[in-house]
Amino acid sequence: MVKKNIADAITFSRLLLSLCLIWLGIKFGVGPLPWVVWIMIIAWTGDSLDGAIARHSGTIKQTWVGAHDLQFDMTIAAALLIYLALADSVPLAGTLFYLLVWAVIFWRFGLNSTLGKLFQAPVYGWFIVISIRDAPSSGLWVLVWLVVAIILTWPRFPDQVIPEFIDGVAEMWQRLTFLAGQGNVTDQSNNSPT
């Protein structure tokens, strides 16, 4: 249970790091971007470790924190986006629109791993571009971290992570086309004469 508690503490720390990102954006704007890079490297490292620690704990029972790992991941991505908006690196209106669209998507389709990753990917991609452009000495460490993370997880990354993501996207596409087809059937039945 000790390992499970350590894993939960690492997961929960992303909430604290999220609050730190928002505070840095409110207080300092773009100035602490190098600090934000290191905060994200810490968060991503923790995200890579917490699951492995939990799996090796020998405890089958899932804790509340472990069951909400995806929400903690999405919280730090949202906090990063808010930081970027507060630092004038992305438009505030665009940030609000992005968060609103995703809130509607999650409300309509629920929260699953694939949607969570799709929510996070553009935020992290844009952050990497901004950090390399505006704080290159720190931003390059993001690329180093990504390369090391892929190397360390190499057997799992191409064999499990990528196929799971692609399967999840395909499943979401099928759900969308099915729902769109149901909408057409409903529309046709409503337009038919009675």
HELIX and SHEET records of a PDB file:
HELIX    1   1 VAL A    2  PHE A   28  1                                  27    
HELIX    2   2 LEU A   33  ARG A   55  1                                  23    
HELIX    3   3 TRP A   64  ALA A   67  1                                   4    
HELIX    4   4 ASP A   69  LEU A   86  1                                  18    
HELIX    5   5 LEU A   92  PHE A  109  1                                  18    
HELIX    6   6 SER A  113  ASP A  134  1                                  22    
HELIX    7   7 PRO A  136  LEU A  152  1                                  17    
HELIX    8   8 ARG A  156  ARG A  156  1                                   1    
HELIX    9   9 PHE A  157  VAL A  161  3                                   5    
HELIX   10  10 ILE A  162  ASN A  191  1                                  30    
END                                                                             
